[in-house]
């Protein structure tokens, strides 16, 4: 893709996942269309004209969702009609709830109809992608999904409950982003709300002890990463108990309840930094065994950096959150000995490791 990728709703939950996925796949950084741009048709047309792919992700989930989603589509349509060169493809992040009689569903259906009519007139290809229930890292509780709500409640030590059990088709936001960008994506996973809460409770209970819950499916990994996003950085680093007797010391570094993974150990010379990358889904643990290190972590496309100083004589692990760039630097005077664990065996063909400097 050489021409611009245009994105509305770039700063929202799904918009951020689209931008991170584009970064991981080496696509051009999407050009963000702001709400102010949408209100000025001529300015908007200048951004849209000649684009390969326009992703309309901006939407209204609460309040007057009917009017809000209609209005956003009308604004985008006005800009499309003024384009000197219409974009090749316009993609709408629709919902399976479209046309279901609710304000949100009716607004989504009306928005899709407006964009379909406009693109037929302009000659752009239109893709109406009806997304199921989305979940993923950094979703807003009580807004984006029930997954985010359950995760936040459990992270805060509360006891969430199920008001009405039903089966949801759950799709991780990275897969939704892939569908919008025209990339391969996984299928949604059917899951009952009660089963979902049971899974998250089990994950929360295991992880509260520093243990890794059963991660035997792709869905479980992404659900666990979503839960972890509501804990970071408050619970980091996590101190581990050291069992000592006359023979010496023993520290239980990783306890995994189902699933495999890979463990490796490295030495790092003084002043040297390792890492400088991020993962879309891989769960990764750092544990310094000897020496002193500074671990830096930054959410991709954000500026704030979290730093953690760890030493071998005080065992404490740092688990890297998904889609956060991270690095480890030896700040001591001798070699740094670090143990690394990930939930999957490294595959050079699909490494899920993308270069990204933590400090620009």
C-alpha positions as CSV (number, residue, x, y, z in Angstrom):
1,X,0.0,0.0,0.0
2,X,1.7,3.2,-1.2
3,X,-1.1,5.7,-1.1
4,X,-2.4,7.0,2.2
5,X,-4.5,5.0,4.6
6,X,-7.1,7.3,6.0
7,X,-8.7,6.7,9.4
8,X,-11.6,8.3,11.3
9,X,-11.8,7.6,15.0
10,X,-8.0,7.2,15.2
11,X,-7.8,8.0,18.9
12,X,-10.6,5.6,20.0
13,X,-10.3,2.0,21.1
14,X,-10.6,0.3,17.7
15,X,-8.7,3.2,16.0
16,X,-5.7,2.7,18.2
17,X,-5.6,-1.1,17.4
18,X,-5.8,-0.2,13.7
19,X,-2.8,2.1,14.0
20,X,-0.7,-0.4,16.0
21,X,-1.5,-3.2,13.5
22,X,-0.5,-0.9,10.6
23,X,2.8,-0.2,12.4
24,X,3.4,-3.9,12.9
25,X,2.8,-4.8,9.3
26,X,4.9,-2.0,7.9
27,X,2.0,-0.1,6.4
28,X,2.0,3.7,6.2
29,X,0.9,5.4,9.4
30,X,-2.8,6.1,8.8
31,X,-3.7,9.8,8.3
32,X,-6.1,10.6,11.1
33,X,-9.3,12.5,10.3
34,X,-10.4,14.5,13.3
35,X,-14.0,15.5,14.2
36,X,-13.0,19.0,13.2
37,X,-12.0,17.7,9.8
38,X,-15.3,16.0,9.4
39,X,-17.2,19.2,10.0
40,X,-15.3,20.9,7.0
41,X,-16.2,19.1,3.7
42,X,-13.5,20.9,1.6
43,X,-10.8,20.2,4.1
44,X,-12.0,16.6,4.4
45,X,-12.0,16.1,0.7
46,X,-8.3,17.2,0.5
47,X,-7.5,14.4,3.0
48,X,-9.6,11.7,1.2
49,X,-8.8,12.4,-2.4
50,X,-6.7,9.7,-4.0
51,X,-6.5,7.5,-0.9
52,X,-6.2,3.8,-1.3
53,X,-8.4,3.0,1.6
54,X,-10.6,5.1,3.9
55,X,-11.5,3.4,7.2
56,X,-14.6,4.9,8.9
57,X,-14.2,3.8,12.5
58,X,-15.5,6.9,14.3
59,X,-18.8,6.2,16.0
60,X,-21.1,6.9,18.9
61,X,-21.9,4.0,21.3
62,X,-23.8,5.8,24.0
63,X,-26.1,8.8,24.3
64,X,-27.9,9.7,21.0
65,X,-26.2,6.9,19.1
66,X,-28.8,7.0,16.3
67,X,-28.3,10.7,15.4
68,X,-24.5,10.6,16.2
69,X,-23.7,7.8,13.8
70,X,-25.9,9.2,11.1
71,X,-24.3,12.6,11.4
72,X,-20.7,11.2,11.2
73,X,-21.6,9.3,8.0
74,X,-23.3,12.4,6.5
75,X,-20.1,14.4,7.2
76,X,-17.9,11.8,5.6
77,X,-20.2,11.5,2.6
78,X,-20.1,15.3,2.1
79,X,-16.3,15.1,1.9
80,X,-16.4,12.2,-0.5
81,X,-18.6,14.0,-2.9
82,X,-16.1,16.9,-3.1
83,X,-13.0,14.6,-3.8
84,X,-11.2,15.5,-7.0
85,X,-10.1,11.8,-7.1
86,X,-12.4,9.5,-5.1
87,X,-10.6,7.0,-2.8
88,X,-10.4,3.5,-4.2
89,X,-12.1,1.9,-1.2
90,X,-14.2,3.1,1.7
91,X,-14.6,0.7,4.6
92,X,-17.2,1.1,7.3
93,X,-16.8,-0.4,10.7
94,X,-20.4,-1.5,11.0
95,X,-21.9,-3.7,13.7
96,X,-23.9,-6.9,13.8
97,X,-26.4,-4.9,15.7
98,X,-27.2,-2.7,12.7
99,X,-30.9,-2.5,12.1
100,X,-31.9,-4.3,15.3
101,X,-34.3,-1.6,16.4
102,X,-32.1,0.1,19.0
103,X,-30.9,3.6,18.6
104,X,-27.3,2.4,18.1
105,X,-28.4,-0.3,15.6
106,X,-30.6,2.0,13.6
107,X,-27.9,4.7,13.5
108,X,-25.3,2.2,12.2
109,X,-27.7,0.9,9.5
110,X,-28.5,4.4,8.3
111,X,-24.8,5.3,8.2
112,X,-24.1,2.2,6.1
113,X,-26.9,3.2,3.7
114,X,-25.5,6.7,3.3
115,X,-22.0,5.6,2.6
116,X,-23.2,2.9,0.2
117,X,-25.2,5.4,-1.8
118,X,-22.3,7.9,-1.8
119,X,-19.7,5.5,-2.9
120,X,-21.9,4.1,-5.7
121,X,-22.2,7.7,-7.0
122,X,-18.5,8.5,-6.7
123,X,-17.2,5.1,-8.0
124,X,-15.4,4.1,-4.8
125,X,-15.6,0.5,-3.7
126,X,-17.6,0.2,-0.5
127,X,-17.0,-2.5,2.2
128,X,-19.6,-2.7,4.9
129,X,-17.9,-4.8,7.6
130,X,-20.3,-5.9,10.4
131,X,-18.2,-6.4,13.4
132,X,-19.3,-8.6,16.4
133,X,-18.6,-7.8,20.1
134,X,-15.1,-6.5,20.3
135,X,-12.6,-6.8,23.2
136,X,-9.0,-6.1,23.7
137,X,-6.3,-4.1,25.5
138,X,-7.2,-0.7,26.8
139,X,-10.9,-0.9,26.2
140,X,-13.1,1.3,28.3
141,X,-15.2,-0.4,31.0
142,X,-18.9,0.2,30.9
143,X,-18.5,1.5,27.3
144,X,-16.5,-0.6,24.8
145,X,-17.5,-4.2,26.0
146,X,-18.5,-6.4,28.8
147,X,-15.0,-7.9,28.7
148,X,-13.5,-4.5,29.6
149,X,-16.1,-4.1,32.4
150,X,-15.3,-7.5,33.9
151,X,-11.6,-6.9,33.7
152,X,-11.8,-3.6,35.4
153,X,-14.0,-4.9,38.2
154,X,-11.7,-7.8,38.8
155,X,-8.6,-5.6,38.7
156,X,-10.1,-3.3,41.3
157,X,-10.9,-6.3,43.6
158,X,-14.6,-6.1,43.1
159,X,-17.1,-9.0,42.4
160,X,-18.7,-8.6,39.0
161,X,-21.9,-10.5,38.3
162,X,-23.9,-11.6,35.2
163,X,-27.2,-9.8,34.8
164,X,-28.3,-11.8,31.7
165,X,-26.4,-14.8,30.5
166,X,-26.2,-15.1,26.7
167,X,-23.7,-16.2,24.1
168,X,-21.6,-13.5,22.5
169,X,-19.4,-13.7,19.4
170,X,-16.2,-12.1,20.6
171,X,-13.5,-10.8,18.3
172,X,-10.2,-9.3,19.5
173,X,-9.8,-5.7,18.3
174,X,-6.6,-6.6,16.4
175,X,-8.6,-9.0,14.3
176,X,-11.2,-6.4,13.7
177,X,-8.5,-4.0,12.6
178,X,-7.1,-6.7,10.3
179,X,-10.6,-7.0,8.6
180,X,-10.8,-3.3,8.1
181,X,-7.3,-3.1,6.7
182,X,-7.9,-6.1,4.3
183,X,-5.6,-8.4,6.2
184,X,-6.2,-12.0,7.3
185,X,-8.0,-12.2,10.6
186,X,-9.3,-14.9,13.0
187,X,-12.9,-15.8,13.3
188,X,-15.0,-14.6,16.3
189,X,-15.2,-16.9,19.3
190,X,-18.7,-17.8,20.7
191,X,-18.6,-17.4,24.5
192,X,-21.4,-17.3,27.1
193,X,-21.2,-14.3,29.4
194,X,-21.1,-16.6,32.4
195,X,-18.3,-18.6,30.9
196,X,-16.5,-15.4,30.1
197,X,-16.6,-14.2,33.7
198,X,-15.5,-17.7,35.0
199,X,-12.5,-17.6,32.7
200,X,-11.5,-14.1,33.8
201,X,-12.0,-15.0,37.5
202,X,-9.7,-18.0,37.1
203,X,-7.1,-15.8,35.3
204,X,-7.3,-13.1,37.9
205,X,-6.9,-15.7,40.8
206,X,-3.9,-17.3,39.2
207,X,-2.2,-14.1,38.2
208,X,-2.7,-12.6,41.7
209,X,-0.2,-15.2,42.8
210,X,2.2,-14.4,40.0
211,X,1.2,-17.6,38.1
212,X,0.2,-17.9,34.4
213,X,-3.3,-19.3,33.8
214,X,-4.1,-21.9,31.2
215,X,-3.3,-20.3,27.8
216,X,-4.1,-23.2,25.5
217,X,-6.0,-21.3,22.8
218,X,-5.5,-18.0,20.9
219,X,-8.7,-16.7,22.5
220,X,-7.4,-17.3,26.0
221,X,-4.1,-15.5,25.3
222,X,-5.9,-12.4,24.1
223,X,-8.4,-12.5,26.9
224,X,-5.5,-12.8,29.4
225,X,-3.7,-9.9,27.7
226,X,-6.8,-7.8,27.9
227,X,-7.1,-8.5,31.7
228,X,-3.4,-7.7,32.2
229,X,-3.9,-4.3,30.5
230,X,-6.1,-3.3,33.4
231,X,-3.4,-4.1,35.9
232,X,-0.3,-2.5,34.4
233,X,1.6,-0.7,35.8
234,X,0.0,-0.8,39.2
235,X,1.2,-4.4,40.0
236,X,4.6,-4.1,38.3
237,X,7.2,-5.3,39.2
238,X,5.8,-8.4,41.0
239,X,8.1,-9.5,43.9
240,X,8.7,-13.3,44.2
241,X,9.3,-15.1,47.5
242,X,12.8,-16.5,48.0
243,X,12.9,-19.8,49.8
244,X,16.3,-20.1,51.6
245,X,17.9,-22.9,53.7
246,X,21.4,-24.2,54.3
247,X,21.8,-25.2,50.7
248,X,21.0,-21.8,49.3
249,X,18.1,-19.9,47.7
250,X,15.2,-21.0,45.5
251,X,12.8,-18.8,43.5
252,X,9.9,-20.1,41.5
253,X,10.2,-18.0,38.4
254,X,7.3,-19.2,36.2
255,X,4.3,-21.5,37.1
256,X,2.1,-22.2,34.1
257,X,-1.3,-23.9,34.4
258,X,-1.7,-25.4,31.0
259,X,0.2,-24.6,27.8
260,X,3.8,-24.6,27.1
261,X,6.2,-21.8,26.2
262,X,9.9,-21.1,26.0
263,X,12.4,-20.1,28.6
264,X,15.9,-18.8,27.8
265,X,18.7,-17.0,29.7
266,X,20.9,-14.2,28.5
267,X,23.9,-12.2,29.7
268,X,24.1,-8.5,28.9
269,X,27.2,-6.4,29.2
270,X,27.2,-3.2,31.3
271,X,25.6,-0.3,29.5
272,X,24.0,-2.5,26.8
273,X,20.3,-2.5,26.0
274,X,18.2,-5.4,24.8
275,X,14.6,-5.4,23.4
276,X,13.4,-2.3,21.7
277,X,10.4,-4.0,20.2
278,X,6.7,-4.8,20.9
279,X,4.5,-7.8,20.5
280,X,0.9,-8.0,19.4
281,X,-0.1,-10.9,21.5
282,X,2.9,-12.7,23.0
283,X,3.1,-12.9,26.8
284,X,6.7,-12.3,27.9
285,X,8.2,-12.3,31.4
286,X,11.6,-10.7,32.4
287,X,13.3,-11.9,35.6
288,X,16.7,-10.5,36.5
289,X,18.8,-13.3,38.2
290,X,22.0,-11.4,38.8
291,X,23.0,-7.7,38.4
292,X,21.0,-4.6,38.1
293,X,18.7,-3.5,35.3
294,X,16.4,-0.7,34.2
295,X,13.3,-1.9,32.3
296,X,11.5,0.7,30.2
297,X,8.0,0.2,28.8
298,X,6.0,2.6,26.5
299,X,2.6,2.0,25.0
300,X,2.9,2.1,21.2
301,X,1.8,5.5,19.7
302,X,1.9,7.1,23.2
303,X,4.7,9.1,24.9
304,X,4.7,8.2,28.6
305,X,7.4,5.8,29.6
306,X,7.2,3.6,32.7
307,X,10.6,2.6,34.2
308,X,11.3,-0.3,36.7
309,X,14.6,-0.8,38.5
310,X,15.2,-4.5,39.3
311,X,18.0,-6.4,41.0
312,X,19.0,-10.0,41.1
313,X,19.1,-10.1,44.9
314,X,15.5,-9.0,45.1
315,X,13.7,-11.3,42.7
316,X,10.8,-9.6,41.0
317,X,9.4,-10.2,37.5
318,X,8.1,-7.7,34.9
319,X,5.5,-9.0,32.5
320,X,5.5,-7.0,29.2
321,X,2.0,-5.8,28.3
322,X,1.0,-6.6,24.7
323,X,1.4,-3.7,22.2
324,X,3.9,-1.9,24.5
325,X,7.5,-1.3,23.4
326,X,10.0,-2.5,26.0
327,X,13.7,-2.7,26.7
328,X,16.1,-3.8,29.4
329,X,19.4,-2.1,30.1
330,X,22.3,-3.3,32.2
331,X,22.9,-0.3,34.6
332,X,25.3,-2.3,36.9
333,X,29.1,-2.7,36.8
334,X,29.1,-6.4,36.0
335,X,27.3,-8.8,33.6
336,X,23.5,-8.8,33.8
337,X,21.9,-12.3,33.9
338,X,18.3,-12.4,32.9
339,X,15.7,-15.1,32.5
340,X,13.1,-14.6,29.8
341,X,9.9,-16.6,29.4
342,X,7.2,-16.4,26.7
343,X,4.0,-18.4,26.3
344,X,5.0,-19.7,22.8
345,X,8.0,-21.2,21.2
346,X,9.8,-18.6,19.0
347,X,8.8,-19.0,15.3
348,X,11.1,-17.2,12.9
349,X,8.4,-17.2,10.3
350,X,5.9,-15.6,12.6
351,X,7.9,-14.0,15.4
352,X,5.3,-11.5,16.7
353,X,8.2,-9.2,17.4
354,X,8.2,-5.7,15.8
355,X,11.1,-3.2,16.2
356,X,10.1,-0.1,18.2
357,X,12.4,2.1,20.3
358,X,11.1,2.9,23.7
359,X,12.9,6.2,24.0
360,X,12.9,8.1,20.7
